[in-house]
């Protein structure tokens, strides 16, 4: 029994990509809020986010497709990056004593990236890379 590739319409791709990106941003924000609230490093949240994104991408009809695996991997990378940027902005905001919203607007993406990168160790980077690979694999595997 051979498995034929699925034929997905353009609208399915657009909706699937938009859904995956919105879920990635929302999951990254929730991850950041939980980490700030609990005051503990929740790098394991990357794996939870990866599983959730993979589940969403599969539900959109992208299971067992290369495009679905790519969408899941890119969305997971975006979620990890977004959470890292938000956490960096929160760290800078606590240093300067300003609200996080104004700090986000003032520091810009370059400083947020530098602060986020400075706060990451090999374990954090490895866990995020594992999460990216996990999300792609979960979409690609048989159900």
N, C-alpha and C positions, 0 to 999 in steps of 0.2 A: 504494500500500500504506500503510494507516494504522497507526499504533502505538497500541494500546489501553493505557490505564493499568493497571498491575499491581494486582491485588487481594491485599493482604497481610493476614494474620490478626493479631489482637491479640497473640497470643503471639510472632509474628514481629517485631512492632514492639518488644515488651518485650525480647526477646532481642537484637535488633539494637541498640537503644539501650544496653542494659547492656554489650554487647560493645564498642561504640564508646567508651563512657565508660571502661571498664577499659583498653582499648588506649591511650586518650588519657593516662590517669594513668601507665601504665607507660612510655609513650614520653616523657612529660615527665620522669619520674624518670631514665630512661636518658640523656636529653639532658643533664640536670643533672650526673649522675655523670661523663659523658664530658667535659663542660666543666670540671669541677673537677679531673679527673685530668690532662687535657691542658694546663690553665691557659691556655686561649685562648678567645676569644669565639666560640662556635659558633652564631651566630644563623642560619646556613644550615641548622642542624638543624631549624628550624621548617618549612622546605620539605620536608625528608625525612620529618618527622612527618606533614605534610599528605598527602603521597603515600601513606604507609603507612595512615593512617586512611581515606583515600578507597578504597584497595584493600580494606580490611576491610569497609567499609560496602557496597561493590559486591558483595562475596562473600556478604554477608548478604541479598542480594536487593533492595537499594534502588537499583539503577542506574536512571538516567533518571527519577527521581522527585524531586519538590520536597521531600518529607519526607526523602529520603536526602541531598539536598544540604544541607538544614538540619542534619541530624544530623552530617554530616561537618564543616560549618562550626563548629557549636557545640563539637564534640569537639576540633577543632583549636584553637579559642580556649581551651578548658579546658586542653589540653596546654601551650600557650604560657604561660598564667597560672600553672599549677602549676610548670612549670620555673622561671619567674621568681621565684615565691615561695620555692622551695627554694634557689635561688641567693642570694636576699636573706638567707635564714636562715643559709646557710653564711657569707656575708660578715659578718653580725652575730656569728655564733659565733666567727669568727676574730678579731674585734675584742675580744670579751670573754673569750676563752680558755675557753669552755665547749664541751661536746659539742653537736653539731648537734641531736640529739633534744631535749635540755632547752631549747635555744634556741628551737626550733620551738614548744614548749609555752609558753614565757614571753613571747615577743614578740607573739604573736597576729597575726591576719590584717591588722589596720590598719597596724601598723608594718611588717610584711613587704611590704604593698602600697606603702607610702611609700618604703621602701628600694629595692624593685624599680623603681618609677616613676622614682626619682631616678637610677638607673643606666642608664636607657634614653635613647637619642638618637633622632633622626628616622629614621635608617637601621634601627635595631632595630624601632621601631614599624611602619615601612613594610614591613619584611620579614615581620613577624608578620601584618599585614593582608593582604599578598600570599599568605601561606600559607593563611589562612582562605579567601580567594577561590579559590585553587588547589584546595583540597580539595573545595569545593562544585562547582567546574567539572568536576573529574575524575569526580565521581559523576554529574553531570548529562549529560556528553557521551556520544556513541555509543561503543560498545566497539570 
